[in-house]
């Protein structure tokens, strides 16, 4: 009952088509990210009773199954597929008409929302979901599995002053190995592998003041707008790094850690977190990427307050791009133990995600 559908009549609306076309005549994915977040928020709002505070907790994965043909009509749709006590998961998809195969889905996304009391900002119980069909039950079970995995990941997250678990100890071992491999590049750069580069050398950034035109119903900056800005910086970072127009494959594990208000100074920092120069397997649901070098880009959004000389992270984004016209790319290595840990944790998370969706 929660399913909502929006049509994009690109074949007959030239103005709409130009809004979504990038300089290379392909789909402008930054705009798509904005639309996904907007529709997911509307679906979440209609699932709950009253007028609670609905917060985007995160985006589990947005993956491109295949490259769409922008000239054809598209359909964006979504519905609630899993509900916990105070949170819900919404599955989104976009499809177009394929002459030989009919309706063909080319993008899949999962958004998680938390429902809060507007006065106390504490989680409140929401309407449960009763899956009826085989597909609905499969999506519900997948949502439950991911919710359990997120709880385990939070439990095993390394925190200062807390005792290591077996998982965090293994992550530290993997991080130490990565940092050891970076040794020649750090201490003897003239003798190091020329096909390697330090993570700091891939850094890009930009800044902006959050404007009222992109605020949501709660007078906070629209999450889809932040996603678009992060995507555009990540794309540019991969482009400068790889020397080849990157092909977007997926964005994973978007976190919304702190709200962004109108007038906030937002600083976006990006870097190539790691690469797979010979290619890798992201799972069966991601469009054909066999043998293509893969570039994983991390983007952080910081709310910066110059008057107080303070800053805090509002969002983390993790994008994956392929370099379709390259046979290889440089390997990115950490310059310190913090970067090594980030690499090790992200590599493990990406492997787990690929297995889950294969």
BALOBA-1460 file (C-alpha; in Angstrom, 3 decimals):
// residues 358
<rec num="1" residu="x" x="0.000" y="0.000" z="0.000"/>
<rec num="2" residu="x" x="2.960" y="2.353" z="0.483"/>
<rec num="3" residu="x" x="4.196" y="2.073" z="-3.113"/>
<rec num="4" residu="x" x="4.530" y="5.429" z="-4.872"/>
<rec num="5" residu="x" x="5.356" y="5.917" z="-8.559"/>
<rec num="6" residu="x" x="6.654" y="8.952" z="-10.461"/>
<rec num="7" residu="x" x="6.994" y="9.045" z="-14.254"/>
<rec num="8" residu="x" x="9.669" y="10.927" z="-16.210"/>
<rec num="9" residu="x" x="8.313" y="11.546" z="-19.753"/>
<rec num="10" residu="x" x="11.728" y="12.282" z="-21.249"/>
<rec num="11" residu="x" x="10.636" y="11.267" z="-24.746"/>
<rec num="12" residu="x" x="8.051" y="14.072" z="-24.947"/>
<rec num="13" residu="x" x="9.308" y="16.726" z="-22.476"/>
<rec num="14" residu="x" x="12.489" y="18.303" z="-23.835"/>
<rec num="15" residu="x" x="12.824" y="20.755" z="-20.921"/>
<rec num="16" residu="x" x="12.687" y="17.928" z="-18.375"/>
<rec num="17" residu="x" x="15.183" y="15.930" z="-20.424"/>
<rec num="18" residu="x" x="17.697" y="18.797" z="-20.418"/>
<rec num="19" residu="x" x="17.392" y="19.060" z="-16.623"/>
<rec num="20" residu="x" x="18.616" y="15.479" z="-16.250"/>
<rec num="21" residu="x" x="21.207" y="15.359" z="-19.054"/>
<rec num="22" residu="x" x="24.906" y="15.768" z="-18.205"/>
<rec num="23" residu="x" x="27.562" y="17.258" z="-20.574"/>
<rec num="24" residu="x" x="28.163" y="13.841" z="-22.181"/>
<rec num="25" residu="x" x="24.497" y="13.230" z="-23.015"/>
<rec num="26" residu="x" x="24.071" y="10.715" z="-20.187"/>
<rec num="27" residu="x" x="21.968" y="10.609" z="-17.039"/>
<rec num="28" residu="x" x="22.869" y="13.245" z="-14.436"/>
<rec num="29" residu="x" x="23.087" y="11.005" z="-11.374"/>
<rec num="30" residu="x" x="23.372" y="13.867" z="-8.910"/>
<rec num="31" residu="x" x="19.792" y="14.874" z="-9.813"/>
<rec num="32" residu="x" x="18.671" y="11.267" z="-9.470"/>
<rec num="33" residu="x" x="20.095" y="11.120" z="-5.933"/>
<rec num="34" residu="x" x="18.058" y="14.204" z="-5.009"/>
<rec num="35" residu="x" x="14.867" y="12.635" z="-6.370"/>
<rec num="36" residu="x" x="15.463" y="9.327" z="-4.597"/>
<rec num="37" residu="x" x="15.827" y="11.037" z="-1.233"/>
<rec num="38" residu="x" x="12.783" y="13.268" z="-1.777"/>
<rec num="39" residu="x" x="10.485" y="10.399" z="-2.742"/>
<rec num="40" residu="x" x="11.788" y="8.143" z="0.053"/>
<rec num="41" residu="x" x="11.028" y="10.893" z="2.581"/>
<rec num="42" residu="x" x="7.470" y="11.267" z="1.261"/>
<rec num="43" residu="x" x="6.894" y="7.513" z="1.452"/>
<rec num="44" residu="x" x="8.181" y="7.433" z="5.030"/>
<rec num="45" residu="x" x="5.910" y="10.350" z="5.992"/>
<rec num="46" residu="x" x="2.805" y="8.589" z="4.649"/>
<rec num="47" residu="x" x="3.626" y="5.370" z="6.525"/>
<rec num="48" residu="x" x="3.494" y="6.963" z="9.990"/>
<rec num="49" residu="x" x="0.609" y="8.419" z="11.972"/>
<rec num="50" residu="x" x="0.425" y="12.059" z="13.005"/>
<rec num="51" residu="x" x="3.245" y="14.500" z="12.331"/>
<rec num="52" residu="x" x="6.411" y="13.049" z="13.914"/>
<rec num="53" residu="x" x="9.985" y="14.034" z="13.119"/>
<rec num="54" residu="x" x="11.298" y="11.741" z="10.372"/>
<rec num="55" residu="x" x="15.073" y="11.621" z="10.067"/>
<rec num="56" residu="x" x="17.168" y="9.994" z="7.331"/>
<rec num="57" residu="x" x="19.393" y="7.631" z="9.305"/>
<rec num="58" residu="x" x="21.372" y="6.403" z="6.327"/>
<rec num="59" residu="x" x="21.446" y="5.006" z="2.824"/>
<rec num="60" residu="x" x="22.443" y="1.366" z="2.687"/>
<rec num="61" residu="x" x="23.266" y="1.144" z="-0.990"/>
<rec num="62" residu="x" x="22.438" y="2.788" z="-4.304"/>
<rec num="63" residu="x" x="23.723" y="0.653" z="-7.155"/>
<rec num="64" residu="x" x="23.570" y="1.002" z="-10.896"/>
<rec num="65" residu="x" x="22.465" y="-2.251" z="-12.532"/>
<rec num="66" residu="x" x="23.041" y="-0.914" z="-16.036"/>
<rec num="67" residu="x" x="23.479" y="2.396" z="-17.829"/>
<rec num="68" residu="x" x="20.091" y="3.910" z="-18.758"/>
<rec num="69" residu="x" x="19.272" y="5.434" z="-22.123"/>
<rec num="70" residu="x" x="18.262" y="8.952" z="-21.102"/>
<rec num="71" residu="x" x="16.054" y="9.656" z="-24.130"/>
<rec num="72" residu="x" x="13.477" y="7.070" z="-23.085"/>
<rec num="73" residu="x" x="10.737" y="7.478" z="-20.483"/>
<rec num="74" residu="x" x="11.729" y="6.489" z="-16.936"/>
<rec num="75" residu="x" x="9.738" y="5.433" z="-13.871"/>
<rec num="76" residu="x" x="10.844" y="6.084" z="-10.279"/>
<rec num="77" residu="x" x="9.124" y="4.053" z="-7.557"/>
<rec num="78" residu="x" x="9.533" y="3.053" z="-3.944"/>
<rec num="79" residu="x" x="7.813" y="1.407" z="-0.989"/>
<rec num="80" residu="x" x="8.400" y="0.438" z="2.634"/>
<rec num="81" residu="x" x="9.978" y="-3.032" z="2.715"/>
<rec num="82" residu="x" x="11.004" y="-3.431" z="6.380"/>
<rec num="83" residu="x" x="9.885" y="-1.897" z="9.677"/>
<rec num="84" residu="x" x="11.475" y="-2.164" z="13.120"/>
<rec num="85" residu="x" x="10.299" y="-0.570" z="16.355"/>
<rec num="86" residu="x" x="11.079" y="3.004" z="15.350"/>
<rec num="87" residu="x" x="12.847" y="2.693" z="12.002"/>
<rec num="88" residu="x" x="11.914" y="1.641" z="8.495"/>
<rec num="89" residu="x" x="13.675" y="0.715" z="5.276"/>
<rec num="90" residu="x" x="12.406" y="1.909" z="1.923"/>
<rec num="91" residu="x" x="13.419" y="0.212" z="-1.309"/>
<rec num="92" residu="x" x="13.641" y="2.494" z="-4.332"/>
<rec num="93" residu="x" x="14.030" y="1.632" z="-7.990"/>
<rec num="94" residu="x" x="14.121" y="3.248" z="-11.424"/>
<rec num="95" residu="x" x="13.179" y="1.454" z="-14.628"/>
<rec num="96" residu="x" x="12.617" y="2.164" z="-18.285"/>
<rec num="97" residu="x" x="11.077" y="0.364" z="-21.217"/>
<rec num="98" residu="x" x="13.384" y="-2.082" z="-22.980"/>
<rec num="99" residu="x" x="12.038" y="-3.045" z="-26.377"/>
<rec num="100" residu="x" x="13.042" y="-6.692" z="-26.023"/>
<rec num="101" residu="x" x="12.522" y="-7.233" z="-22.280"/>
<rec num="102" residu="x" x="9.723" y="-4.806" z="-21.331"/>
<rec num="103" residu="x" x="10.090" y="-2.898" z="-18.061"/>
<rec num="104" residu="x" x="13.736" y="-3.102" z="-16.967"/>
<rec num="105" residu="x" x="15.047" y="-1.866" z="-13.594"/>
<rec num="106" residu="x" x="18.401" y="-0.104" z="-13.878"/>
<rec num="107" residu="x" x="18.853" y="1.336" z="-10.375"/>
<rec num="108" residu="x" x="18.202" y="-0.008" z="-6.876"/>
<rec num="109" residu="x" x="18.453" y="1.896" z="-3.578"/>
<rec num="110" residu="x" x="17.698" y="1.385" z="0.117"/>
<rec num="111" residu="x" x="16.982" y="4.276" z="2.532"/>
<rec num="112" residu="x" x="16.612" y="3.968" z="6.301"/>
<rec num="113" residu="x" x="14.537" y="6.432" z="8.328"/>
<rec num="114" residu="x" x="14.107" y="6.844" z="12.082"/>
<rec num="115" residu="x" x="10.890" y="8.281" z="13.513"/>
<rec num="116" residu="x" x="11.239" y="10.612" z="16.514"/>
<rec num="117" residu="x" x="8.942" y="12.469" z="18.855"/>
<rec num="118" residu="x" x="9.040" y="16.109" z="17.644"/>
<rec num="119" residu="x" x="9.360" y="17.465" z="21.201"/>
<rec num="120" residu="x" x="11.631" y="14.976" z="22.987"/>
<rec num="121" residu="x" x="13.500" y="13.802" z="19.843"/>
<rec num="122" residu="x" x="13.298" y="10.244" z="21.214"/>
<rec num="123" residu="x" x="12.412" y="7.262" z="18.973"/>
<rec num="124" residu="x" x="8.718" y="6.352" z="18.859"/>
<rec num="125" residu="x" x="7.019" y="3.145" z="17.763"/>
<rec num="126" residu="x" x="5.630" y="3.092" z="14.248"/>
<rec num="127" residu="x" x="3.062" y="1.092" z="12.290"/>
<rec num="128" residu="x" x="4.314" y="-2.464" z="11.666"/>
<rec num="129" residu="x" x="4.562" y="-3.938" z="8.185"/>
<rec num="130" residu="x" x="2.948" y="-7.195" z="7.072"/>
<rec num="131" residu="x" x="4.662" y="-8.638" z="3.960"/>
<rec num="132" residu="x" x="2.276" y="-10.736" z="1.876"/>
<rec num="133" residu="x" x="3.931" y="-11.828" z="-1.365"/>
<rec num="134" residu="x" x="7.072" y="-13.899" z="-1.819"/>
<rec num="135" residu="x" x="9.001" y="-10.842" z="-3.034"/>
<rec num="136" residu="x" x="7.787" y="-8.725" z="-0.091"/>
<rec num="137" residu="x" x="8.839" y="-11.411" z="2.385"/>
<rec num="138" residu="x" x="12.286" y="-11.650" z="0.735"/>
<rec num="139" residu="x" x="12.773" y="-7.860" z="0.965"/>
<rec num="140" residu="x" x="11.557" y="-7.874" z="4.586"/>
<rec num="141" residu="x" x="14.017" y="-10.618" z="5.557"/>
<rec num="142" residu="x" x="16.860" y="-8.815" z="3.768"/>
<rec num="143" residu="x" x="16.015" y="-5.643" z="5.704"/>
<rec num="144" residu="x" x="16.059" y="-7.571" z="8.982"/>
<rec num="145" residu="x" x="19.449" y="-9.112" z="8.141"/>
<rec num="146" residu="x" x="20.945" y="-5.702" z="7.338"/>
<rec num="147" residu="x" x="19.525" y="-4.197" z="10.542"/>
<rec num="148" residu="x" x="21.204" y="-6.970" z="12.577"/>
<rec num="149" residu="x" x="24.486" y="-6.470" z="10.734"/>
<rec num="150" residu="x" x="24.423" y="-2.726" z="11.468"/>
<rec num="151" residu="x" x="23.948" y="-3.433" z="15.180"/>
<rec num="152" residu="x" x="26.911" y="-5.821" z="15.128"/>
<rec num="153" residu="x" x="29.030" y="-3.262" z="13.239"/>
<rec num="154" residu="x" x="28.207" y="-0.548" z="15.794"/>
<rec num="155" residu="x" x="29.068" y="-2.940" z="18.630"/>
<rec num="156" residu="x" x="32.419" y="-3.813" z="17.045"/>
<rec num="157" residu="x" x="33.346" y="-0.231" z="16.169"/>
<rec num="158" residu="x" x="36.680" y="0.726" z="17.716"/>
<rec num="159" residu="x" x="36.329" y="3.453" z="20.335"/>
<rec num="160" residu="x" x="39.057" y="5.176" z="22.323"/>
<rec num="161" residu="x" x="39.444" y="3.692" z="25.797"/>
<rec num="162" residu="x" x="37.422" y="0.539" z="25.050"/>
<rec num="163" residu="x" x="38.750" y="-2.999" z="24.863"/>
<rec num="164" residu="x" x="39.409" y="-4.535" z="21.455"/>
<rec num="165" residu="x" x="37.122" y="-7.260" z="20.130"/>
<rec num="166" residu="x" x="38.380" y="-10.062" z="17.867"/>
<rec num="167" residu="x" x="37.042" y="-8.147" z="14.856"/>
<rec num="168" residu="x" x="38.713" y="-4.847" z="15.762"/>
<rec num="169" residu="x" x="41.973" y="-6.691" z="16.500"/>
<rec num="170" residu="x" x="41.854" y="-8.219" z="13.012"/>
<rec num="171" residu="x" x="41.134" y="-4.800" z="11.509"/>
<rec num="172" residu="x" x="44.175" y="-3.387" z="13.306"/>
<rec num="173" residu="x" x="46.327" y="-6.210" z="11.941"/>
<rec num="174" residu="x" x="45.076" y="-5.514" z="8.408"/>
<rec num="175" residu="x" x="45.706" y="-1.792" z="8.901"/>
<rec num="176" residu="x" x="49.253" y="-2.420" z="10.150"/>
<rec num="177" residu="x" x="49.955" y="-4.516" z="7.054"/>
<rec num="178" residu="x" x="48.672" y="-1.750" z="4.757"/>
<rec num="179" residu="x" x="50.824" y="0.831" z="6.518"/>
<rec num="180" residu="x" x="53.855" y="-1.451" z="6.229"/>
<rec num="181" residu="x" x="53.284" y="-1.706" z="2.470"/>
<rec num="182" residu="x" x="53.292" y="2.101" z="2.323"/>
<rec num="183" residu="x" x="56.728" y="2.231" z="3.999"/>
<rec num="184" residu="x" x="58.836" y="2.761" z="0.845"/>
<rec num="185" residu="x" x="56.497" y="5.494" z="-0.375"/>
<rec num="186" residu="x" x="56.720" y="7.279" z="2.987"/>
<rec num="187" residu="x" x="60.446" y="6.900" z="3.621"/>
<rec num="188" residu="x" x="62.061" y="6.318" z="0.205"/>
<rec num="189" residu="x" x="59.660" y="7.776" z="-2.381"/>
<rec num="190" residu="x" x="62.234" y="7.775" z="-5.193"/>
<rec num="191" residu="x" x="62.592" y="3.992" z="-4.811"/>
<rec num="192" residu="x" x="58.906" y="3.188" z="-4.252"/>
<rec num="193" residu="x" x="56.579" y="1.546" z="-6.740"/>
<rec num="194" residu="x" x="55.675" y="4.274" z="-9.298"/>
<rec num="195" residu="x" x="52.207" y="2.731" z="-9.580"/>
<rec num="196" residu="x" x="51.397" y="3.632" z="-5.973"/>
<rec num="197" residu="x" x="50.371" y="6.958" z="-4.440"/>
<rec num="198" residu="x" x="49.684" y="8.246" z="-0.932"/>
<rec num="199" residu="x" x="46.056" y="8.866" z="0.001"/>
<rec num="200" residu="x" x="46.702" y="12.524" z="0.902"/>
<rec num="201" residu="x" x="47.767" y="13.242" z="-2.678"/>
<rec num="202" residu="x" x="44.275" y="12.381" z="-3.978"/>
<rec num="203" residu="x" x="42.503" y="14.984" z="-1.827"/>
<rec num="204" residu="x" x="39.962" y="17.439" z="-3.271"/>
<rec num="205" residu="x" x="37.583" y="19.850" z="-1.508"/>
<rec num="206" residu="x" x="35.013" y="22.607" z="-1.922"/>
<rec num="207" residu="x" x="32.878" y="24.778" z="0.346"/>
<rec num="208" residu="x" x="29.480" y="26.472" z="0.289"/>
<rec num="209" residu="x" x="26.957" y="28.241" z="2.502"/>
<rec num="210" residu="x" x="23.692" y="26.279" z="2.922"/>
<rec num="211" residu="x" x="20.872" y="28.274" z="1.313"/>
<rec num="212" residu="x" x="17.174" y="28.352" z="2.339"/>
<rec num="213" residu="x" x="16.031" y="27.206" z="-1.121"/>
<rec num="214" residu="x" x="17.240" y="23.653" z="-0.335"/>
<rec num="215" residu="x" x="15.648" y="23.216" z="3.115"/>
<rec num="216" residu="x" x="13.107" y="20.516" z="3.998"/>
<rec num="217" residu="x" x="9.872" y="20.581" z="6.012"/>
<rec num="218" residu="x" x="11.835" y="20.684" z="9.271"/>
<rec num="219" residu="x" x="13.903" y="23.725" z="8.151"/>
<rec num="220" residu="x" x="17.004" y="21.577" z="7.761"/>
<rec num="221" residu="x" x="19.016" y="21.165" z="4.571"/>
<rec num="222" residu="x" x="17.528" y="18.535" z="2.272"/>
<rec num="223" residu="x" x="19.545" y="15.294" z="2.423"/>
<rec num="224" residu="x" x="19.285" y="14.751" z="-1.331"/>
<rec num="225" residu="x" x="21.005" y="18.084" z="-1.939"/>
<rec num="226" residu="x" x="23.950" y="16.984" z="0.231"/>
<rec num="227" residu="x" x="24.083" y="13.687" z="-1.665"/>
<rec num="228" residu="x" x="24.222" y="15.497" z="-5.006"/>
<rec num="229" residu="x" x="27.012" y="17.818" z="-3.890"/>
<rec num="230" residu="x" x="28.987" y="14.879" z="-2.494"/>
<rec num="231" residu="x" x="28.502" y="12.890" z="-5.717"/>
<rec num="232" residu="x" x="29.719" y="15.731" z="-7.912"/>
<rec num="233" residu="x" x="32.875" y="16.141" z="-5.813"/>
<rec num="234" residu="x" x="33.475" y="12.366" z="-5.740"/>
<rec num="235" residu="x" x="33.077" y="12.177" z="-9.533"/>
<rec num="236" residu="x" x="35.609" y="14.992" z="-9.982"/>
<rec num="237" residu="x" x="38.021" y="13.318" z="-7.554"/>
<rec num="238" residu="x" x="37.875" y="10.025" z="-9.451"/>
<rec num="239" residu="x" x="38.208" y="11.880" z="-12.775"/>
<rec num="240" residu="x" x="41.356" y="13.772" z="-11.712"/>
<rec num="241" residu="x" x="42.843" y="10.636" z="-10.142"/>
<rec num="242" residu="x" x="42.164" y="8.183" z="-12.963"/>
<rec num="243" residu="x" x="42.579" y="10.364" z="-16.061"/>
<rec num="244" residu="x" x="39.446" y="8.791" z="-17.523"/>
<rec num="245" residu="x" x="35.794" y="9.856" z="-17.298"/>
<rec num="246" residu="x" x="34.626" y="7.629" z="-14.447"/>
<rec num="247" residu="x" x="31.542" y="5.466" z="-14.626"/>
<rec num="248" residu="x" x="29.403" y="5.587" z="-11.491"/>
<rec num="249" residu="x" x="28.644" y="2.135" z="-10.083"/>
<rec num="250" residu="x" x="27.330" y="2.634" z="-6.558"/>
<rec num="251" residu="x" x="27.227" y="4.729" z="-3.416"/>
<rec num="252" residu="x" x="27.145" y="2.862" z="-0.142"/>
<rec num="253" residu="x" x="26.791" y="3.463" z="3.576"/>
<rec num="254" residu="x" x="25.767" y="7.139" z="3.580"/>
<rec num="255" residu="x" x="25.532" y="8.309" z="7.173"/>
<rec num="256" residu="x" x="23.619" y="11.340" z="8.471"/>
<rec num="257" residu="x" x="25.392" y="12.081" z="11.730"/>
<rec num="258" residu="x" x="24.480" y="15.713" z="12.341"/>
<rec num="259" residu="x" x="21.819" y="17.998" z="10.813"/>
<rec num="260" residu="x" x="22.757" y="20.863" z="8.522"/>
<rec num="261" residu="x" x="20.931" y="24.146" z="9.057"/>
<rec num="262" residu="x" x="20.304" y="27.068" z="6.717"/>
<rec num="263" residu="x" x="23.312" y="29.400" z="6.825"/>
<rec num="264" residu="x" x="25.804" y="26.706" z="7.862"/>
<rec num="265" residu="x" x="29.203" y="26.785" z="6.174"/>
<rec num="266" residu="x" x="29.620" y="23.351" z="4.610"/>
<rec num="267" residu="x" x="33.057" y="22.036" z="3.683"/>
<rec num="268" residu="x" x="33.211" y="18.874" z="1.563"/>
<rec num="269" residu="x" x="36.475" y="16.883" z="1.636"/>
<rec num="270" residu="x" x="37.092" y="13.923" z="-0.648"/>
<rec num="271" residu="x" x="39.903" y="11.460" z="-1.253"/>
<rec num="272" residu="x" x="40.439" y="8.155" z="-2.965"/>
<rec num="273" residu="x" x="40.204" y="5.703" z="-0.086"/>
<rec num="274" residu="x" x="41.498" y="2.701" z="-2.026"/>
<rec num="275" residu="x" x="41.550" y="1.235" z="-5.512"/>
<rec num="276" residu="x" x="41.354" y="-2.151" z="-7.200"/>
<rec num="277" residu="x" x="43.716" y="-1.590" z="-10.160"/>
<rec num="278" residu="x" x="42.900" y="-4.921" z="-11.800"/>
<rec num="279" residu="x" x="39.173" y="-4.714" z="-11.110"/>
<rec num="280" residu="x" x="36.950" y="-6.521" z="-8.626"/>
<rec num="281" residu="x" x="33.514" y="-7.997" z="-7.996"/>
<rec num="282" residu="x" x="30.880" y="-5.693" z="-6.459"/>
<rec num="283" residu="x" x="28.118" y="-8.276" z="-6.679"/>
<rec num="284" residu="x" x="25.758" y="-9.475" z="-9.369"/>
<rec num="285" residu="x" x="23.376" y="-6.526" z="-9.035"/>
<rec num="286" residu="x" x="25.962" y="-3.964" z="-10.200"/>
<rec num="287" residu="x" x="26.300" y="-3.312" z="-13.925"/>
<rec num="288" residu="x" x="29.060" y="-5.046" z="-15.880"/>
<rec num="289" residu="x" x="32.413" y="-3.919" z="-14.488"/>
<rec num="290" residu="x" x="34.597" y="-6.988" z="-15.067"/>
<rec num="291" residu="x" x="38.255" y="-6.108" z="-15.577"/>
<rec num="292" residu="x" x="37.753" y="-2.363" z="-15.094"/>
<rec num="293" residu="x" x="39.923" y="-0.569" z="-12.508"/>
<rec num="294" residu="x" x="37.753" y="0.442" z="-9.539"/>
<rec num="295" residu="x" x="38.152" y="3.678" z="-7.570"/>
<rec num="296" residu="x" x="36.567" y="4.000" z="-4.109"/>
<rec num="297" residu="x" x="36.094" y="7.626" z="-3.029"/>
<rec num="298" residu="x" x="35.255" y="8.827" z="0.472"/>
<rec num="299" residu="x" x="33.531" y="12.201" z="0.943"/>
<rec num="300" residu="x" x="33.074" y="13.894" z="4.309"/>
<rec num="301" residu="x" x="30.773" y="16.874" z="4.834"/>
<rec num="302" residu="x" x="31.777" y="19.177" z="7.699"/>
<rec num="303" residu="x" x="29.593" y="21.843" z="9.315"/>
<rec num="304" residu="x" x="32.120" y="24.580" z="10.043"/>
<rec num="305" residu="x" x="31.631" y="27.510" z="12.442"/>
<rec num="306" residu="x" x="34.422" y="30.077" z="11.861"/>
<rec num="307" residu="x" x="33.227" y="32.320" z="14.712"/>
<rec num="308" residu="x" x="33.884" y="29.521" z="17.196"/>
<rec num="309" residu="x" x="36.736" y="27.867" z="15.260"/>
<rec num="310" residu="x" x="34.849" y="24.547" z="15.432"/>
<rec num="311" residu="x" x="33.757" y="21.917" z="12.940"/>
<rec num="312" residu="x" x="31.862" y="18.629" z="13.089"/>
<rec num="313" residu="x" x="31.154" y="15.896" z="10.547"/>
<rec num="314" residu="x" x="27.583" y="15.863" z="9.273"/>
<rec num="315" residu="x" x="27.845" y="13.109" z="6.649"/>
<rec num="316" residu="x" x="30.044" y="10.335" z="5.291"/>
<rec num="317" residu="x" x="29.621" y="9.091" z="1.711"/>
<rec num="318" residu="x" x="31.368" y="6.183" z="-0.030"/>
<rec num="319" residu="x" x="31.258" y="6.104" z="-3.843"/>
<rec num="320" residu="x" x="32.575" y="3.504" z="-6.270"/>
<rec num="321" residu="x" x="33.532" y="4.352" z="-9.840"/>
<rec num="322" residu="x" x="34.976" y="2.320" z="-12.702"/>
<rec num="323" residu="x" x="37.537" y="3.581" z="-15.221"/>
<rec num="324" residu="x" x="36.085" y="2.009" z="-18.410"/>
<rec num="325" residu="x" x="38.899" y="3.029" z="-20.780"/>
<rec num="326" residu="x" x="41.833" y="2.149" z="-18.532"/>
<rec num="327" residu="x" x="43.514" y="-1.211" z="-18.067"/>
<rec num="328" residu="x" x="44.838" y="-0.303" z="-14.621"/>
<rec num="329" residu="x" x="45.318" y="2.581" z="-12.171"/>
<rec num="330" residu="x" x="47.604" y="3.536" z="-9.310"/>
<rec num="331" residu="x" x="47.267" y="1.823" z="-5.959"/>
<rec num="332" residu="x" x="46.412" y="4.137" z="-3.050"/>
<rec num="333" residu="x" x="48.284" y="3.586" z="0.214"/>
<rec num="334" residu="x" x="47.809" y="5.130" z="3.675"/>
<rec num="335" residu="x" x="50.109" y="7.778" z="5.102"/>
<rec num="336" residu="x" x="49.330" y="7.058" z="8.763"/>
<rec num="337" residu="x" x="47.606" y="4.499" z="11.014"/>
<rec num="338" residu="x" x="44.252" y="6.352" z="10.955"/>
<rec num="339" residu="x" x="44.133" y="6.205" z="7.155"/>
<rec num="340" residu="x" x="45.204" y="2.553" z="7.256"/>
<rec num="341" residu="x" x="42.338" y="1.720" z="9.619"/>
<rec num="342" residu="x" x="39.855" y="3.538" z="7.380"/>
<rec num="343" residu="x" x="41.097" y="1.545" z="4.404"/>
<rec num="344" residu="x" x="40.899" y="-1.779" z="6.247"/>
<rec num="345" residu="x" x="37.390" y="-1.116" z="7.596"/>
<rec num="346" residu="x" x="36.055" y="0.065" z="4.230"/>
<rec num="347" residu="x" x="37.560" y="-2.871" z="2.337"/>
<rec num="348" residu="x" x="35.901" y="-5.303" z="4.754"/>
<rec num="349" residu="x" x="32.547" y="-3.476" z="4.525"/>
<rec num="350" residu="x" x="32.631" y="-3.503" z="0.716"/>
<rec num="351" residu="x" x="33.396" y="-7.236" z="0.613"/>
<rec num="352" residu="x" x="30.516" y="-7.930" z="2.997"/>
<rec num="353" residu="x" x="28.111" y="-5.812" z="0.970"/>
<rec num="354" residu="x" x="29.065" y="-7.542" z="-2.294"/>
<rec num="355" residu="x" x="28.418" y="-10.955" z="-0.741"/>
<rec num="356" residu="x" x="25.082" y="-9.848" z="0.699"/>
<rec num="357" residu="x" x="23.721" y="-8.647" z="-2.647"/>
<rec num="358" residu="x" x="25.232" y="-11.331" z="-4.908"/>
